[in-house]
Amino acid sequence: MAHAAQIRIPATYMRGGTSKGVFFNLSALPEAAQLPGAARDALLLRVIGSPDPYEKQIDGMGGATSSTSKTVILSKSIKADHDVDYLFGQVSIDKPFIDWSGNCGNLSAAVGSFAISAGLVAAERIPRNGVAVVRIWQVNIGKTIIAHVPITEGQVQETGDFELDGVTFPAAEVQLEFMDPAAEEEGAGGSMFPTGNLVDDLEVPGVGTFKATMINAGIPTIFVNAADIGYTGTELQGDINGDPKALAMFETIRAYGAVRMGLIQRIDEAATRQHTPKVAFVAKPASYTASSGKPVAAADLDLLVRALSMGKLHHAMMGTAAVAIGTAAAIPGTLVNLAAGGGARSAVRFGHPSGTLRVGAQATQVDGEWTVVKAIMSRSARVLMEGWVRVPGE
């Protein structure tokens, strides 16, 4: 019996922020996978090791968490005034499904580095020493991201002393600017607040009716108050991810919120849109011990936020959700802003399960409509391995 040999595909395994993923240059993919569709999805699922009913992704590059089951495809940009086109795929661990509906803010930190090293950025735009400004077109959501990548002797600088809670070792700082982060293509008419309100009463059968801020910025996100659903905002992964009833409750909230936001028409469609929207709960500052054992003092925080990704509480904070947090915090009257103490704010430091993160946003109100020019935060990125991934030839 003949068996198909494995094929090998040039790839780079990178950490970006608190996530990891497999990065590809579009032109290096097999021809059938260079276009969106079943062939591309099948290839990337096999690379990551999904679907895996054991939920371990042993036979692939995935790390069995939403933060490590990710793929990125990059190419020289066809968009004017941009360097690179960035397409992100969130790979389901246990289902044969890749969600292309949103961005990964954490892996955005690695896009500039990869693009420079892969020759996707014009040489004249890269200084010998200093900071390269890489203009990224985020294909999933149709938005611009500006990455400020440190360069030493003409090469991307990856090592440094910038520390990021949720990442064990320090590295070089990469500042990201998420330009005009409201997701225009999402929700009712592309509004930042698709229901037209900063706060709504969200009715969730079997759970209750409670206040919610539903926002399209960075990534569509549903914010609720921790106390309204029985939490304090100091929870760690073990407090929620081992509780099937809690996870089912959050998925129900997510589904009903998605309908209210106009992202789906029916509740059952939420199963095919796992990456978006996100659900997060907020609370006023309180002291707690982070997952690393590090104490986090209430005095060092503006608020607490916990967020779920792909059905589980995230170990830190998704970068795109951080953009949503910063944006909502800058708009007086949202649940995020109220948890932070209310009033005008240009930046907040929030507590998450791994520690703290600061994010800033510039918000303005024109004719009653809120707009955000950009959201800013710092991450880091590093190449972990480069070479080829191998997949069975079929």
C-alpha positions as CSV (number, residue, x, y, z in Angstrom):
1,M,0.0,0.0,0.0
2,A,1.4,3.4,-1.0
3,H,1.6,6.2,1.5
4,A,1.9,9.9,0.7
5,A,5.2,11.3,1.8
6,Q,5.3,14.4,4.0
7,I,5.7,17.8,2.4
8,R,7.7,20.5,4.1
9,I,6.8,24.2,4.1
10,P,9.0,27.1,5.2
11,A,7.7,28.5,8.5
12,T,8.7,30.4,11.6
13,Y,7.4,29.7,15.1
14,M,7.1,33.0,17.0
15,R,6.0,34.4,20.3
16,G,4.2,37.7,20.1
17,G,3.1,39.2,23.4
18,T,1.5,36.4,25.4
19,S,0.7,34.2,22.4
20,K,2.6,31.9,20.1
21,G,1.9,31.0,16.5
22,V,3.2,29.5,13.2
23,F,4.0,32.2,10.7
24,F,4.1,31.7,6.9
25,N,5.0,33.8,4.0
26,L,2.1,33.5,1.6
27,S,4.3,32.8,-1.4
28,A,5.9,29.9,0.4
29,L,2.6,28.0,0.9
30,P,1.6,25.2,-1.5
31,E,-0.3,26.7,-4.4
32,A,-3.7,25.4,-3.4
33,A,-3.3,27.0,0.0
34,Q,-2.3,30.4,-1.3
35,L,-6.0,31.2,-1.7
36,P,-8.7,31.2,1.1
37,G,-10.7,28.0,1.2
38,A,-10.8,24.4,2.2
39,A,-7.3,23.5,1.1
40,R,-5.8,26.3,3.2
41,D,-7.8,25.5,6.2
42,A,-7.0,21.7,6.0
43,L,-3.3,22.5,5.7
44,L,-3.2,24.8,8.7
45,L,-5.3,22.5,10.8
46,R,-2.8,19.7,10.2
47,V,0.1,22.0,10.9
48,I,-1.4,22.9,14.3
49,G,-2.6,19.4,15.1
50,S,-6.3,19.9,15.0
51,P,-9.0,18.7,15.4
52,D,-7.8,16.7,18.4
53,P,-10.4,15.0,20.6
54,Y,-7.8,14.7,23.3
55,E,-7.4,18.5,23.2
56,K,-3.5,18.2,23.5
57,Q,-2.5,18.9,19.8
58,I,0.3,16.4,20.3
59,D,0.6,15.7,16.6
60,G,1.1,19.3,15.6
61,M,2.6,22.7,16.5
62,G,-0.3,23.9,18.7
63,G,0.1,24.2,22.4
64,A,-3.5,23.1,23.4
65,T,-4.6,26.6,24.5
66,S,-6.3,29.4,22.6
67,S,-3.0,31.4,23.1
68,T,-0.9,28.8,21.3
69,S,-3.3,27.5,18.6
70,K,-2.7,30.3,16.1
71,T,-1.5,30.8,12.5
72,V,-0.4,33.8,10.6
73,I,0.0,34.4,6.8
74,L,2.0,37.5,5.7
75,S,2.6,39.0,2.3
76,K,3.9,42.2,0.8
77,S,1.0,44.6,1.0
78,I,-1.2,45.5,-1.9
79,K,-2.6,48.3,0.2
80,A,-1.3,51.8,-0.5
81,D,1.1,53.2,2.2
82,H,1.4,49.8,3.9
83,D,4.3,47.4,4.1
84,V,2.7,44.1,4.8
85,D,-0.7,42.3,4.7
86,Y,-1.4,40.3,7.9
87,L,-4.0,37.5,8.0
88,F,-4.7,35.7,11.3
89,G,-6.3,32.3,11.8
90,Q,-7.5,31.2,15.2
91,V,-7.4,27.4,15.1
92,S,-10.0,25.4,17.1
93,I,-8.3,22.7,19.2
94,D,-11.0,20.0,19.1
95,K,-13.0,20.9,16.0
96,P,-12.1,21.1,12.3
97,F,-12.5,24.8,12.2
98,I,-10.4,28.0,11.8
99,D,-12.0,31.3,12.7
100,W,-10.9,34.1,10.4
101,S,-13.3,36.7,11.9
102,G,-10.9,38.7,14.0
103,N,-7.3,39.8,14.7
104,C,-4.8,38.6,17.3
105,G,-3.4,41.7,19.1
106,N,-0.6,39.7,20.7
107,L,0.8,38.2,17.6
108,S,0.5,41.6,15.9
109,A,3.7,42.4,17.9
110,A,5.6,39.7,15.9
111,V,4.3,40.7,12.5
112,G,6.7,43.6,12.0
113,S,9.7,41.5,13.0
114,F,8.8,38.7,10.7
115,A,8.1,41.1,7.8
116,I,11.5,42.7,8.1
117,S,13.4,39.4,8.4
118,A,11.4,38.0,5.4
119,G,12.2,40.9,3.2
120,L,8.6,42.1,3.0
121,V,9.6,45.7,4.1
122,A,11.6,47.9,1.7
123,A,15.3,48.0,2.7
124,E,15.3,51.8,2.7
125,R,12.6,51.8,5.4
126,I,14.9,50.0,7.9
127,P,17.5,52.0,9.7
128,R,20.9,50.7,10.6
129,N,20.2,51.4,14.2
130,G,17.0,52.8,15.7
131,V,13.4,51.9,15.2
132,A,11.7,50.7,12.0
133,V,8.1,51.8,11.6
134,V,6.3,48.9,9.9
135,R,2.8,49.7,8.4
136,I,0.6,46.7,8.7
137,W,-2.7,46.1,7.0
138,Q,-4.7,43.7,9.2
139,V,-6.7,41.8,6.6
140,N,-9.2,40.1,8.9
141,I,-10.7,43.4,10.1
142,G,-9.5,45.9,7.5
143,K,-7.5,48.0,9.9
144,T,-4.0,49.6,10.1
145,I,-1.5,48.7,12.8
146,I,1.8,50.5,13.2
147,A,4.6,48.5,14.8
148,H,7.7,50.2,16.1
149,V,10.4,47.5,15.8
150,P,13.9,48.1,17.4
151,I,16.8,47.6,15.0
152,T,20.4,47.0,15.9
153,E,23.1,46.8,13.2
154,G,20.5,46.3,10.5
155,Q,18.8,43.4,12.2
156,V,15.7,43.1,14.3
157,Q,16.6,43.4,18.0
158,E,14.7,40.7,20.0
159,T,16.5,40.7,23.3
160,G,16.1,43.5,25.9
161,D,14.9,44.4,29.3
162,F,11.2,45.0,28.7
163,E,9.0,42.9,31.0
164,L,5.5,41.8,30.1
165,D,3.3,40.0,32.7
166,G,2.4,36.6,31.3
167,V,5.8,36.2,29.7
168,T,8.6,34.7,31.8
169,F,11.6,36.3,30.2
170,P,12.3,40.0,29.3
171,A,12.8,41.0,25.6
172,A,12.9,44.0,23.4
173,E,9.9,46.4,23.6
174,V,7.7,46.7,20.5
175,Q,5.2,49.5,20.6
176,L,1.9,49.0,18.7
177,E,-0.5,51.6,17.5
178,F,-4.0,50.2,16.5
179,M,-5.3,53.0,14.3
180,D,-9.0,53.8,14.2
181,P,-9.7,50.5,16.1
182,A,-13.5,50.5,15.9
183,A,-14.4,47.5,13.8
184,E,-16.3,49.2,10.9
185,E,-17.4,46.0,9.3
186,E,-18.9,44.6,12.4
187,G,-22.4,45.0,14.0
188,A,-25.1,47.4,13.1
189,G,-23.9,49.7,10.5
190,G,-20.3,49.5,11.7
191,S,-20.9,51.5,14.9
192,M,-18.5,51.3,17.8
193,F,-21.5,50.7,19.9
194,P,-23.7,48.6,17.7
195,T,-26.8,48.8,20.0
196,G,-26.5,52.6,20.0
197,N,-25.9,52.5,23.8
198,L,-22.9,52.7,26.1
199,V,-24.7,50.3,28.5
200,D,-27.5,47.9,27.8
201,D,-29.6,45.5,29.8
202,L,-28.6,42.2,28.3
203,E,-31.2,39.4,28.9
204,V,-29.7,35.9,28.9
205,P,-32.2,33.1,29.4
206,G,-31.1,30.8,32.2
207,V,-28.6,33.4,33.5
208,G,-30.4,36.6,34.1
209,T,-30.6,40.2,33.0
210,F,-27.6,42.4,33.7
211,K,-25.8,45.5,32.5
212,A,-23.4,45.1,29.5
213,T,-21.2,47.3,27.4
214,M,-21.0,45.9,23.9
215,I,-18.2,47.5,21.9
216,N,-16.5,47.0,18.5
217,A,-13.0,48.2,19.1
218,G,-9.9,46.0,18.6
219,I,-12.2,43.1,18.6
220,P,-16.0,42.8,19.3
221,T,-16.3,42.5,23.1
222,I,-19.1,42.1,25.7
223,F,-18.2,43.6,29.0
224,V,-20.2,42.8,32.2
225,N,-19.7,43.6,35.8
226,A,-18.1,40.7,37.7
227,A,-20.5,41.1,40.7
228,D,-23.5,40.7,38.4
229,I,-22.4,37.1,37.5
230,G,-21.1,36.1,40.8
231,Y,-17.4,36.9,40.5
232,T,-14.9,39.4,42.1
233,G,-12.6,40.1,39.2
234,T,-9.6,38.5,41.0
235,E,-10.2,35.0,39.5
236,L,-7.4,32.9,38.0
237,Q,-7.8,30.3,35.3
238,G,-8.3,27.4,37.8
239,D,-11.3,29.2,39.3
240,I,-13.3,29.1,36.0
241,N,-11.8,26.7,33.5
242,G,-12.4,23.7,35.7
243,D,-16.1,24.6,36.1
244,P,-18.2,23.4,33.2
245,K,-21.3,25.3,34.4
246,A,-19.3,28.5,34.5
247,L,-18.0,28.0,31.0
248,A,-21.4,27.2,29.7
249,M,-22.8,30.4,31.3
250,F,-20.1,32.5,29.6
251,E,-20.8,30.8,26.2
252,T,-24.5,31.6,26.6
253,I,-23.7,35.2,27.4
254,R,-21.4,35.4,24.4
255,A,-24.1,34.0,22.1
256,Y,-26.9,36.3,23.2
257,G,-24.5,39.3,23.2
258,A,-23.4,38.4,19.6
259,V,-27.0,38.5,18.5
260,R,-27.5,41.9,20.2
261,M,-24.4,43.2,18.5
262,G,-25.6,42.1,15.1
263,L,-22.6,39.7,14.6
264,I,-24.9,36.7,14.2
265,Q,-28.6,36.3,13.5
266,R,-29.3,33.2,15.5
267,I,-27.9,31.8,18.8
268,D,-26.7,28.6,17.2
269,E,-24.5,30.5,14.8
270,A,-22.2,31.3,17.7
271,A,-20.7,27.8,17.4
272,T,-19.2,28.7,14.0
273,R,-17.8,32.1,15.3
274,Q,-15.7,31.1,18.2
275,H,-13.1,33.8,18.1
276,T,-15.5,36.7,18.2
277,P,-17.0,38.3,20.2
278,K,-15.1,38.1,23.4
279,V,-16.7,38.1,26.9
280,A,-14.9,40.0,29.7
281,F,-15.9,40.9,33.2
282,V,-14.7,44.0,35.1
283,A,-14.5,45.1,38.7
284,K,-13.0,48.0,40.8
285,P,-9.4,47.5,41.9
286,A,-8.6,44.8,44.5
287,S,-5.4,43.2,45.6
288,Y,-4.7,39.6,44.5
289,T,-2.0,37.1,43.8
290,A,-1.2,36.6,40.1
291,S,-0.8,33.1,38.6
292,S,3.0,33.4,38.9
293,G,2.7,34.0,42.7
294,K,3.5,37.7,42.2
295,P,1.4,40.0,44.4
296,V,-0.7,42.6,42.6
297,A,-1.7,45.7,44.7
298,A,-5.0,47.4,44.3
299,A,-3.1,50.8,44.6
300,D,-1.3,50.0,41.3
301,L,-4.5,49.4,39.3
302,D,-7.3,51.3,37.8
303,L,-9.5,48.3,37.4
304,L,-9.7,44.5,37.2
305,V,-10.5,42.6,33.9
306,R,-10.8,39.0,33.2
307,A,-11.6,37.8,29.6
308,L,-12.4,34.5,27.9
309,S,-11.0,33.4,24.6
310,M,-12.2,30.3,22.7
311,G,-14.3,29.2,25.6
312,K,-11.7,29.5,28.4
313,L,-10.5,32.2,30.7
314,H,-7.4,33.7,29.2
315,H,-4.1,33.3,31.2
316,A,-3.4,37.0,30.7
317,M,-5.1,39.3,28.2
318,M,-5.7,39.1,24.5
319,G,-4.1,42.1,22.8
320,T,-7.2,43.0,20.8
321,A,-9.3,42.8,24.0
322,A,-6.8,45.2,25.6
323,V,-7.6,47.6,22.8
324,A,-11.3,47.2,23.6
325,I,-10.5,47.8,27.3
326,G,-8.5,50.9,26.6
327,T,-11.1,52.3,24.2
328,A,-14.1,51.6,26.5
329,A,-12.1,53.1,29.5
330,A,-11.6,56.3,27.5
331,I,-15.4,56.8,27.0
332,P,-17.2,58.1,30.2
333,G,-20.2,55.9,31.1
334,T,-19.2,52.5,29.9
335,L,-18.9,49.7,32.4
336,V,-15.1,49.6,31.9
337,N,-14.9,53.4,32.5
338,L,-17.1,53.2,35.6
339,A,-15.1,50.3,37.1
340,A,-12.0,52.5,36.6
341,G,-13.6,55.3,38.6
342,G,-15.3,57.2,35.8
343,G,-14.4,60.5,34.1
344,A,-12.1,61.3,31.2
345,R,-9.2,58.9,30.8
346,S,-6.4,58.5,28.2
347,A,-4.9,55.4,29.7
348,V,-5.6,52.7,32.2
349,R,-3.6,50.0,34.0
350,F,-5.7,46.9,34.6
351,G,-5.1,43.7,36.5
352,H,-5.4,40.3,34.7
353,P,-4.6,36.8,35.8
354,S,-0.9,37.1,35.1
355,G,-0.3,40.6,36.4
356,T,-1.0,44.0,34.9
357,L,-1.0,45.8,31.6
358,R,-1.3,49.5,30.6
359,V,-3.2,50.5,27.5
360,G,-4.0,54.0,26.2
361,A,-6.6,55.3,23.8
362,Q,-7.5,58.7,22.3
363,A,-11.3,59.1,22.2
364,T,-13.3,62.0,20.9
365,Q,-17.1,62.7,20.6
366,V,-18.3,64.3,17.4
367,D,-22.1,65.0,16.9
368,G,-22.9,62.5,19.6
369,E,-20.8,59.7,18.1
370,W,-17.7,58.4,19.8
371,T,-14.6,57.8,17.7
372,V,-11.1,56.6,18.7
373,V,-8.1,57.8,16.7
374,K,-5.8,55.0,18.0
375,A,-5.1,52.7,20.9
376,I,-1.5,52.2,22.1
377,M,0.3,49.4,24.0
378,S,3.7,47.8,24.3
379,R,4.4,44.1,23.8
380,S,7.5,42.1,22.8
381,A,8.2,39.3,20.3
382,R,10.8,36.7,19.5
383,V,11.6,34.0,17.0
384,L,11.4,30.6,18.7
385,M,12.3,28.4,15.7
386,E,12.6,28.7,12.0
387,G,12.9,26.2,9.2
388,W,10.1,24.0,7.9
389,V,7.0,22.4,9.2
390,R,6.0,19.0,7.8
391,V,2.6,17.7,7.1
392,P,1.4,14.4,5.4
393,G,1.2,14.9,1.7
394,E,-2.6,14.3,1.3
